[in-house]
Amino acid sequence: MQLKFMTRRELLRTLSAAGLGSAFATRAIADAGTGGKVKELTPMAPNGRALYPARLVNGKVIQPERLLPIFAETDVLVVGGGPAGFAAAVAAARAGAKTTLMERYGYFGGLWSGGIVLVVISTHAKENGEKIKVMRGIGDELCERLTKIDGAIINQVPGKHNPTTDPEATKFMMDEMIAEAGVNVVLHSWATDVVMEGNAVRGVVFESKSGRQALLAKVVVDATGDGDIFAAGGAAFEQRLHAIGLVHRMGNVDRAELDKLKTAGFKSLGSLEPLSSVRWVNLRGPSTDGLDVKELSRLEMEHRRSIWKRIQTLRNTPGGEKLFLLQTAPQLGVRTTRLLTGVTQLTAADAKAGKKCADVVGVGGAQGANHVGWPIPYGALVPQKLDGLIAAGRCIACDTKWVEDMRLIAACLITGHAAGAAAAVAVQSQCQPRNVDVAKVQELLRKQGAFLG
C-alpha cells in the first residue's frame, strides 16, 4: 500500500471539516511569525527578585525602605500613551531626544482607542468667516496616514472636520509612528510614584510583572490624564467630579430596520465610524470621583450590565433582531479628575475671545468648527513650582468652564505635541522646563508642522 502525504493546505482543509481548523490555523499563523519552531513549556530559571514584603504590625501595614533597580535612564520620559502621550513621545524623539513612553495598557491611544471615543473633535476653527484646520503636525499626520488604509478613517478630507477613526487601525498606526521615531516603549507598566531630586521630578517608580523598578529622566511629561505624576510630586492642583461613562460598539447596524426602531422609540443607534455595519455608542454616566477605585469598580460593572440589557431590548424589538453587542470599551470614560495649577491658567473667557499669548504652543479648535481658535499658552503646561515636569492632555491648567473643550482628543494631540517639543528643547538646553526658551519651542513646533496661529 502506498502512503499519501497531505500538504499543509490539505491538512487544514481536513481539520476544518472536522471542526478543528480554526485553532490549528491560529497556531500555524503564530508559529510562522517566529522565524522558526517554537519550543513550548521549556524549563527556565525562575525570575527571582528581591523581597521586601509589607508587614502587619499592631493592625498597621508597614512597607519597609527598599532599594529599587533602575530599569533605564532617558532624556524624556512620557508617562501615559493616550493621544497626548503619543504625540509628546513622537515629537520629542523626532527632535533628537532619547525618549521613553510608558503606558499601563498594552496599546496606545487611551480613551481614543481603548475607550472607543473614536471621533477627533475640534480639529478646525473659524477664522475670517472660513473654516481652517488647527490640529496639524503629528495629530493630523496620524489621521492622514490612516487615509491610506481602507476602512480606517472617515471625514479626513478637505471641507470636512472632526474625523472618526477605527480603533484597531489607530493603534496600529500609533505603533508604526512610535517605532519609526525610535521611541523606547514600556507597556503593561503603571507609574505609582515619583523619583525626586530636590524640587525636581527625576523619574518615576513603576510596577509591572517584572516587579517594582525606577526609570530616570531629565524631563518627565505627565500625560496620564489624571495628573498622577505631578500630584505625586507635590504640585498644586484642583480636582473635579465629572461624568464617567462606558462606550460600546454595536454590530449589524446596516441590517437593522431603522424605521421600525424609531417607531418603537429608538431615535439613534449610535455614531458613524469607518465600518458601515458598526456604530459606537457614547454613555455620559454619573458625575463622580474618577480617582476612587470603589466608584470605578462599581461603575464598570453597572455600565456593562446596563449596556447588555439595552442591546437585548433592541434585539427583542421589531427591526432590531439582527443587532448585537460587538464590544464594550476596555477603559472607562473618565473625563476629568485633576487639573494642574499652572504658571498660566487657560480660561474660557480668554479662549472664547481667541486671546493671543506670546508663549503660544498650539491652537485649539471649535467642536463644530464654528468659532475662533483658542491659543494655548505654554504656561498652562508647566506647574507653578514643581520642576522637571511638563503636563499634557486633559490635566493641564484650565478653568472649569473650558474643560469640555480642553479635554477633547484633538486638543490632547495638540498639547501633547507641544509638551514633547518643549521637553526636547529643555533637555538640549540643559534647563528646567519653566526656563526653556519658548521661541525655540515654537520654532521646533513649526518645523514639525504644528499650527500656532
C-alpha positions as CSV (number, residue, x, y, z in Angstrom):
1,M,0.0,0.0,0.0
2,Q,1.3,3.4,-1.0
3,L,1.1,6.2,1.7
4,K,-0.3,9.6,0.6
5,F,1.1,12.6,2.4
6,M,-1.1,15.7,2.8
7,T,0.1,19.2,2.1
8,R,-0.3,21.7,4.8
9,R,-3.3,23.3,2.9
10,E,-5.0,19.9,2.6
11,L,-4.4,19.2,6.3
12,L,-6.0,22.5,7.3
13,R,-9.0,21.8,5.0
14,T,-9.4,18.3,6.6
15,L,-9.1,19.7,10.1
16,S,-11.6,22.5,9.3
17,A,-14.1,19.9,8.1
18,A,-13.7,18.2,11.5
19,G,-14.2,21.5,13.4
20,L,-10.5,21.8,14.3
21,G,-9.2,24.1,11.7
22,S,-9.6,27.4,13.4
23,A,-7.5,26.6,16.5
24,F,-4.9,24.8,14.3
25,A,-4.7,27.7,11.9
26,T,-4.2,30.2,14.7
27,R,-1.3,28.1,16.0
28,A,0.1,27.8,12.5
29,I,0.0,31.6,12.0
30,A,1.6,32.2,15.4
31,D,4.4,29.8,14.7
32,A,5.0,31.2,11.2
33,G,5.7,34.6,12.7
34,T,8.6,33.4,14.9
35,G,11.0,32.6,12.1
36,G,11.5,29.0,13.4
37,K,10.0,26.3,15.6
38,V,8.5,27.3,18.9
39,K,9.6,25.3,21.9
40,E,6.7,25.5,24.4
41,L,6.9,24.8,28.1
42,T,10.7,24.9,28.1
43,P,12.0,25.0,31.7
44,M,13.9,28.2,32.6
45,A,15.5,29.6,35.6
46,P,12.9,31.4,37.8
47,N,13.0,35.2,37.5
48,G,13.8,35.9,41.1
49,R,13.5,39.4,42.7
50,A,14.5,40.9,46.0
51,L,11.6,40.5,48.5
52,Y,10.5,43.5,50.6
53,P,7.1,42.4,51.8
54,A,4.9,44.8,53.8
55,R,4.4,43.8,57.4
56,L,1.3,43.9,59.6
57,V,2.3,45.5,62.9
58,N,-0.4,46.2,65.5
59,G,-3.0,46.4,62.8
60,K,-1.0,48.8,60.7
61,V,0.7,47.8,57.4
62,I,4.3,48.9,57.2
63,Q,6.2,49.0,53.9
64,P,10.0,48.9,54.6
65,E,12.5,51.0,52.8
66,R,13.9,49.2,49.7
67,L,16.5,49.5,47.0
68,L,14.9,49.8,43.6
69,P,16.6,48.6,40.4
70,I,16.9,51.2,37.7
71,F,15.2,50.0,34.7
72,A,16.6,52.6,32.3
73,E,17.7,56.3,32.0
74,T,16.3,58.5,29.3
75,D,16.2,62.2,28.2
76,V,12.5,62.5,28.1
77,L,10.0,60.1,29.8
78,V,6.4,60.3,28.8
79,V,4.0,58.7,31.2
80,G,0.7,57.8,29.5
81,G,0.3,56.6,25.9
82,G,-3.1,58.3,25.1
83,P,-3.3,60.9,22.3
84,A,-1.3,63.4,24.3
85,G,1.4,61.0,25.3
86,F,1.7,59.5,21.9
87,A,2.2,63.0,20.3
88,A,4.6,64.0,23.0
89,A,6.8,61.0,22.6
90,V,6.9,61.2,18.8
91,A,7.7,65.0,18.9
92,A,10.5,64.6,21.5
93,A,12.1,61.6,19.7
94,R,11.9,63.4,16.3
95,A,13.7,66.3,17.9
96,G,16.6,64.1,18.8
97,A,15.9,63.4,22.4
98,K,16.2,59.9,23.8
99,T,12.6,59.2,24.6
100,T,10.8,56.6,26.5
101,L,7.0,56.1,26.5
102,M,5.3,54.3,29.4
103,E,1.7,53.0,29.2
104,R,-0.3,51.0,31.7
105,Y,-2.2,49.1,29.0
106,G,-0.8,47.0,26.1
107,Y,-1.7,49.6,23.4
108,F,-1.6,53.3,22.7
109,G,-4.5,55.7,22.2
110,G,-6.0,55.9,25.6
111,L,-9.7,56.8,25.5
112,W,-9.4,57.4,21.8
113,S,-8.8,53.7,21.0
114,G,-9.2,51.8,24.2
115,G,-12.1,54.0,25.4
116,I,-13.6,53.8,21.9
117,V,-14.2,57.5,21.8
118,L,-13.5,57.4,18.1
119,V,-14.3,60.9,16.9
120,V,-11.5,63.5,16.9
121,I,-13.5,66.6,17.8
122,S,-12.3,70.2,17.4
123,T,-9.8,69.7,14.6
124,H,-11.0,73.0,13.0
125,A,-11.9,76.6,13.9
126,K,-13.4,79.6,12.1
127,E,-11.1,82.5,11.0
128,N,-12.3,85.4,8.9
129,G,-15.5,83.5,8.2
130,E,-13.7,80.4,6.9
131,K,-13.1,77.0,8.4
132,I,-9.4,76.3,9.0
133,K,-7.6,73.3,10.3
134,V,-5.9,73.9,13.6
135,M,-5.0,70.3,14.5
136,R,-1.9,69.9,12.4
137,G,1.5,68.4,13.0
138,I,1.7,64.9,14.5
139,G,-2.0,64.5,15.2
140,D,-3.0,65.4,11.6
141,E,-0.2,63.3,10.2
142,L,-1.6,60.3,12.0
143,C,-5.0,60.9,10.6
144,E,-3.6,61.5,7.1
145,R,-1.7,58.2,7.3
146,L,-4.9,56.4,8.2
147,T,-6.5,57.6,4.9
148,K,-4.1,55.1,3.2
149,I,-5.8,52.2,5.0
150,D,-9.2,51.1,3.7
151,G,-11.8,51.4,6.4
152,A,-9.6,53.2,8.9
153,I,-11.0,56.8,8.9
154,I,-13.8,58.9,7.6
155,N,-14.2,62.7,7.2
156,Q,-10.4,63.3,6.9
157,V,-10.9,65.2,3.6
158,P,-10.9,68.9,2.6
159,G,-14.1,70.6,3.7
160,K,-14.8,68.1,6.5
161,H,-13.9,68.4,10.2
162,N,-13.8,66.0,13.2
163,P,-12.7,62.7,11.5
164,T,-13.7,59.4,13.1
165,T,-11.2,56.5,13.1
166,D,-11.2,52.7,13.5
167,P,-9.7,51.9,16.9
168,E,-7.6,49.0,15.7
169,A,-6.2,51.0,12.8
170,T,-5.4,53.8,15.2
171,K,-3.5,51.5,17.5
172,F,-1.6,50.1,14.5
173,M,-0.6,53.5,13.1
174,M,0.4,54.8,16.5
175,D,2.7,51.7,16.9
176,E,4.2,52.5,13.4
177,M,4.9,56.2,14.1
178,I,6.3,55.5,17.6
179,A,8.6,52.8,16.2
180,E,9.7,55.0,13.3
181,A,10.6,57.8,15.6
182,G,12.8,55.5,17.7
183,V,10.8,55.8,20.9
184,N,11.6,53.3,23.6
185,V,8.4,51.6,24.8
186,V,7.4,50.2,28.2
187,L,3.9,48.7,28.1
188,H,1.9,47.0,30.9
189,S,3.5,49.3,33.4
190,W,1.8,51.6,35.9
191,A,3.7,54.6,37.3
192,T,3.0,54.6,41.1
193,D,5.3,57.3,42.4
194,V,8.0,59.8,41.5
195,V,11.7,60.0,42.0
196,M,12.6,63.4,43.3
197,E,15.9,65.3,43.4
198,G,15.3,68.4,45.4
199,N,12.2,70.1,43.9
200,A,12.6,68.4,40.5
201,V,11.0,65.2,39.3
202,R,13.8,62.9,38.1
203,G,11.8,59.9,37.1
204,V,9.1,57.5,38.2
205,V,8.7,54.4,40.2
206,F,6.6,51.9,38.3
207,E,5.1,48.4,38.8
208,S,4.9,45.6,36.3
209,K,5.1,41.9,36.0
210,S,8.9,42.4,36.4
211,G,8.4,43.9,39.9
212,R,8.9,47.5,41.1
213,Q,11.5,49.5,39.4
214,A,12.6,53.1,38.7
215,L,13.0,54.9,35.4
216,L,15.1,58.0,35.5
217,A,14.7,61.0,33.1
218,K,15.9,64.6,32.6
219,V,12.4,65.7,31.9
220,V,9.1,63.9,32.6
221,V,5.9,64.6,30.6
222,D,2.8,63.8,32.6
223,A,0.3,62.5,30.1
224,T,-1.6,60.3,32.5
225,G,-4.8,62.3,32.0
226,D,-5.3,62.3,35.8
227,G,-2.2,64.2,36.6
228,D,-0.9,61.2,38.6
229,I,2.8,62.2,38.3
230,F,2.6,65.9,39.1
231,A,0.3,65.1,42.0
232,A,2.8,62.5,43.3
233,G,5.5,65.2,43.0
234,G,3.6,67.6,45.2
235,A,2.4,70.1,42.5
236,A,-0.7,72.1,43.3
237,F,-3.9,71.1,41.5
238,E,-7.7,71.3,41.6
239,Q,-9.9,68.2,41.5
240,R,-13.3,68.0,39.8
241,L,-16.1,65.5,39.7
242,H,-17.3,64.7,36.2
243,A,-19.4,62.2,34.3
244,I,-17.9,58.7,33.9
245,G,-19.3,56.6,31.2
246,L,-18.5,53.5,29.2
247,V,-18.7,53.4,25.4
248,H,-19.8,50.3,23.5
249,R,-20.0,49.3,19.8
250,M,-23.0,47.7,18.1
251,G,-22.8,45.4,15.1
252,N,-25.1,44.7,12.2
253,V,-26.5,48.2,12.3
254,D,-26.8,48.2,8.5
255,R,-29.1,45.2,8.8
256,A,-31.5,46.9,11.3
257,E,-34.8,48.3,10.2
258,L,-34.4,51.8,11.4
259,D,-38.0,53.0,10.7
260,K,-39.4,50.2,12.9
261,L,-36.9,51.0,15.7
262,K,-37.7,54.7,15.5
263,T,-41.4,53.9,15.8
264,A,-40.6,51.9,18.9
265,G,-38.8,54.9,20.4
266,F,-35.1,54.3,19.5
267,K,-34.1,57.5,17.8
268,S,-30.4,56.6,17.2
269,L,-28.3,53.5,17.1
270,G,-25.0,55.4,17.7
271,S,-22.4,57.4,15.9
272,L,-20.8,56.7,12.5
273,E,-17.5,55.0,12.2
274,P,-15.5,53.8,9.2
275,L,-17.1,50.3,9.3
276,S,-20.6,50.7,7.8
277,S,-22.1,47.8,9.8
278,V,-20.8,49.2,13.2
279,R,-21.7,52.2,15.4
280,W,-20.1,53.4,18.6
281,V,-22.5,54.4,21.3
282,N,-21.5,57.0,23.9
283,L,-22.6,56.9,27.6
284,R,-22.3,60.0,29.7
285,G,-22.7,58.3,33.1
286,P,-23.0,59.9,36.6
287,S,-20.8,62.7,37.8
288,T,-18.5,61.1,40.4
289,D,-14.9,60.8,41.6
290,G,-12.7,59.3,38.8
291,L,-9.9,58.7,41.4
292,D,-12.0,56.5,43.7
293,V,-11.3,52.8,42.9
294,K,-14.5,51.8,44.6
295,E,-16.5,54.0,42.3
296,L,-14.6,52.9,39.2
297,S,-15.2,49.3,40.1
298,R,-18.9,49.8,40.7
299,L,-19.4,51.8,37.5
300,E,-17.5,49.4,35.3
301,M,-19.9,46.6,36.3
302,E,-23.1,48.7,36.3
303,H,-22.4,50.2,32.9
304,R,-21.8,46.8,31.4
305,R,-25.0,45.4,32.8
306,S,-26.9,48.4,31.6
307,I,-25.4,48.2,28.1
308,W,-26.2,44.4,27.9
309,K,-29.8,45.0,28.9
310,R,-30.2,47.8,26.3
311,I,-28.9,45.6,23.5
312,Q,-31.2,42.8,24.5
313,T,-34.1,45.2,24.4
314,L,-33.2,46.3,20.9
315,R,-32.8,42.7,19.8
316,N,-36.3,41.9,21.1
317,T,-37.8,44.9,19.3
318,P,-39.1,44.6,15.7
319,G,-36.4,45.8,13.4
320,G,-33.5,45.2,15.8
321,E,-33.4,41.4,15.7
322,K,-30.0,41.2,14.0
323,L,-28.2,43.7,16.2
324,F,-25.6,42.5,18.6
325,L,-23.2,43.9,21.2
326,L,-19.8,43.9,19.5
327,Q,-17.6,45.4,22.2
328,T,-17.6,47.3,25.5
329,A,-14.7,49.6,25.9
330,P,-11.7,48.2,27.9
331,Q,-11.4,51.6,29.6
332,L,-14.0,53.6,31.5
333,G,-14.7,57.0,30.1
334,V,-13.2,59.2,32.9
335,R,-13.5,62.7,31.6
336,T,-11.8,64.9,34.2
337,T,-10.2,64.5,37.6
338,R,-7.1,66.6,38.4
339,L,-6.4,70.0,36.8
340,L,-2.9,71.4,37.2
341,T,-2.3,74.7,38.9
342,G,0.0,76.1,36.2
343,V,2.2,79.1,35.7
344,T,-0.8,80.3,33.5
345,Q,-4.4,79.1,33.5
346,L,-6.3,78.7,30.3
347,T,-9.7,80.3,30.9
348,A,-13.0,80.1,29.0
349,A,-13.1,83.9,28.7
350,D,-9.7,84.0,27.0
351,A,-10.4,81.0,24.8
352,K,-13.7,82.3,23.5
353,A,-12.1,85.6,22.7
354,G,-9.2,83.9,21.0
355,K,-6.9,85.9,23.2
356,K,-3.3,85.9,21.8
357,C,-0.4,84.9,24.0
358,A,3.3,85.3,23.5
359,D,4.1,81.8,24.6
360,V,1.5,80.1,22.3
361,V,2.4,76.4,21.6
362,G,-0.8,75.4,19.8
363,V,-4.3,76.4,18.8
364,G,-7.4,74.6,19.9
365,G,-10.4,74.2,17.7
366,A,-14.2,74.5,18.0
367,Q,-16.3,71.5,18.5
368,G,-18.5,72.4,15.5
369,A,-15.7,74.4,13.7
370,N,-18.0,77.5,14.3
371,H,-15.9,79.9,16.4
372,V,-12.3,81.2,16.6
373,G,-9.4,79.0,17.6
374,W,-8.0,79.4,21.1
375,P,-4.3,79.9,21.6
376,I,-2.8,77.6,24.2
377,P,-0.1,79.2,26.4
378,Y,3.0,77.2,27.3
379,G,2.5,78.3,30.9
380,A,-0.7,76.1,31.1
381,L,1.5,73.0,30.8
382,V,4.1,74.0,33.5
383,P,3.5,73.6,37.2
384,Q,3.7,76.7,39.3
385,K,6.5,75.4,41.5
386,L,7.4,71.7,40.7
387,D,10.4,71.4,38.3
388,G,11.4,68.7,35.8
389,L,7.9,68.1,34.6
390,I,5.5,69.3,31.8
391,A,1.8,68.3,31.7
392,A,-0.1,67.4,28.6
393,G,-3.7,66.4,27.7
394,R,-6.8,66.8,29.8
395,C,-5.0,67.6,33.1
396,I,-3.3,70.9,32.0
397,A,-4.1,74.2,33.8
398,C,-7.7,75.1,32.8
399,D,-10.7,76.6,34.4
400,T,-13.8,74.5,34.9
401,K,-15.8,76.3,32.1
402,W,-13.3,75.3,29.4
403,V,-12.8,71.7,30.5
404,E,-15.2,70.3,27.9
405,D,-13.2,71.8,25.1
406,M,-9.7,71.3,26.5
407,R,-10.1,67.5,27.3
408,L,-11.1,66.5,23.7
409,I,-8.9,64.3,21.6
410,A,-7.8,67.0,19.1
411,A,-6.7,69.3,21.9
412,C,-4.9,66.4,23.7
413,L,-2.9,65.7,20.5
414,I,-2.0,69.4,20.2
415,T,-0.9,69.9,23.8
416,G,0.9,66.6,23.7
417,H,2.9,67.7,20.7
418,A,3.7,71.0,22.4
419,A,4.9,69.2,25.6
420,G,7.1,66.8,23.7
421,A,8.8,69.5,21.8
422,A,9.3,71.6,24.9
423,A,10.8,68.6,26.8
424,A,13.2,68.0,24.0
425,V,14.3,71.7,23.9
426,A,14.7,71.7,27.7
427,V,16.9,68.6,27.6
428,Q,19.1,70.1,24.7
429,S,19.3,73.4,26.5
430,Q,20.1,71.7,29.9
431,C,17.5,73.8,31.7
432,Q,14.3,73.3,33.6
433,P,11.1,73.3,31.6
434,R,9.9,76.5,33.2
435,N,13.1,78.3,31.9
436,V,13.0,77.0,28.4
437,D,13.3,79.4,25.5
438,V,9.8,79.4,24.2
439,A,10.9,80.9,20.9
440,K,13.0,77.7,20.3
441,V,10.0,75.6,21.2
442,Q,7.8,77.5,18.8
443,E,10.5,77.1,16.1
444,L,10.6,73.4,16.6
445,L,6.8,73.0,16.6
446,R,6.6,74.9,13.3
447,K,9.2,72.7,11.8
448,Q,7.2,69.7,12.9
449,G,4.1,71.1,11.2
450,A,2.2,72.5,14.2
451,F,-0.2,75.4,13.8
452,L,0.5,78.3,16.2
453,G,-1.9,80.9,14.6
